[in-house]
Structure formats: structure tokens, C-alpha cells
């Protein structure tokens, strides 16, 4: 009889009720003991997988995600470091441009002079002023808007000259809300809103 047949025979002849009495383990057949050891080993392996390996896999996945995030952060910081000098140069250029814009914004004391400049530009363009009104200033988040409502009389050439002259002023002045109406004579009536801006002081709040 072969070894395999002997093992099968011993397993078939074993009274499996004896498993309830561990005191008789010494007289259990070797195949039974081997089978019990294999089952215990398999149970330990399964328990170790479910209670430990799975936790390790979850931790590994979390660490892998953190590694990806850290890698992206590192690449971004490495890019910034490699272009640091360029960013510094751009920052200096932006600060200079901002300072130039601030310089072109009138202060409170310069607003009357700027209104006079706009008026002189219109008169120098051949326009006749029918009305000029300074509404209340409009306080924005970072600056204050100063509107100037103008009503003038002239022809298209005069209007074009006036717009060009305003654009060439040292201070920032923008033109809005054009309205042109034909008159009985050869001239035109035009109403327009000229807006200039000044930097808002820290003690000025939004109304």
C-alpha cells in the first residue's frame, strides 16, 4: 500500500469525535496531527492577513497618496526656486508700474487743477462749455472716483481733438457716457462724463 493510501486510511479510520478531547492528542495519528497543524497555520495566516496585512495595505495607500502630494509640492517649490530671480524682477517692475500709476492719480488738492486742465483742453479744442458739474465723489474699495459732467458745443473735429487732448494729460482721465445731439445750426451738443481717480487714504471708508 502506498504512503498516500496509508494517510487516507488513517484519516478515514480516525474517530473525529476525539478532537474534542485534547488530552488524547498524543495518540492521534500523524496525518491527523499534520492536518490539524496545517489548518491552524492556515487560520493564523488568514487572521494575520485580515487583521494586520490589510491595515498595512491601507497605510501603504495613504502613504502613497501623501507621497504624490508631497511630490507635487516639491515640483512646484522647485519651479519657484528656479525662477526666483525672474519673479523678483517682475515684482520690482510691478511695484514701479504701481508707483507710476499712483503718481498719475491726483490728490485732493490737485483735483481743481485737473478740472481746469480738462476745461482748458476743451476750450483749446474749439469747444464751448454749456455746463460743468462736479457730482459727489464715488468711493471704491481702493480708490476714489471723481466724476465731471460736461456739456459742450462743437463739431466732430472739435470733439475728436478734445478726446485726444484728454488722453494726453499727465493725470489719468477716462471719458464715458457720450451723448451727441444735432442742433439747428451746424454744431452739435455733446454731453460726456469725464472721470478721474485718486488714491483712497486709510482713514476714508466705503460709504
LINJOSUL-V329687 format. One record per pair of residues at least 24 apart in sequence whose ideal C-beta (glycine too) atoms are under 8 Angstrom apart, sorted by the first residue. I is the first residue (numbers start at 1). GAP is how many residues later the second one is. D is the distance in whole Angstrom. If there is no record, write none. Layout:
i = [I:I]
gap = [GAP:GAP]
d = [D:D]
This chain:
i = [7:11:101:102:104:104:104:105:105:105:105:105:105:105:106:106:106:106:106:107:107:108:110:110:111:111:111:114:114:114:114:115:117:117:118:118:118:118:118:118:121:121:121:121:122:122:122:122:124:125:125:125:125:125:125:126:126:126:126:126:127:127:127:127:127:127:128:128:128:130:139:139:139:139:139:140:140:141:142:142:143:143:143:143:144:144:144:144:144:145:145:145:146:146:146:146:147:147:147:148:148:148:148:149:149:150:150:150:150:151:151:151:152:152:152:152:153:153:153:153:153:154:154:154:155:155:155:156:159:159:166:171:172:172]
gap = [24:24:71:97:66:67:68:38:66:67:91:92:93:94:40:65:90:91:92:91:92:90:61:88:35:85:87:55:57:59:82:33:52:54:30:32:48:51:55:76:41:44:45:48:28:30:40:43:41:29:33:34:36:37:40:28:29:31:32:35:25:26:27:31:32:35:24:25:26:59:61:65:66:67:68:60:66:65:57:58:54:55:56:57:53:54:55:56:60:50:51:52:49:50:51:52:46:47:48:45:46:47:48:42:44:41:42:43:44:38:39:40:37:38:39:40:30:34:35:36:37:33:34:36:31:32:33:32:29:31:28:25:24:25]
d = [4:7:7:6:7:5:5:7:7:6:8:5:5:5:8:5:6:8:5:6:8:7:8:8:6:7:7:8:5:7:6:6:6:7:6:8:6:8:6:6:6:4:6:7:7:6:5:8:7:7:5:8:4:4:6:6:8:8:4:7:4:7:4:5:7:6:6:4:7:7:7:6:8:5:6:7:8:7:8:6:5:7:6:5:7:5:8:5:7:6:8:6:7:5:7:7:6:7:5:7:4:7:7:7:6:7:5:7:6:7:7:5:8:5:8:7:7:5:7:6:8:6:7:7:7:6:6:7:7:6:7:6:6:6]
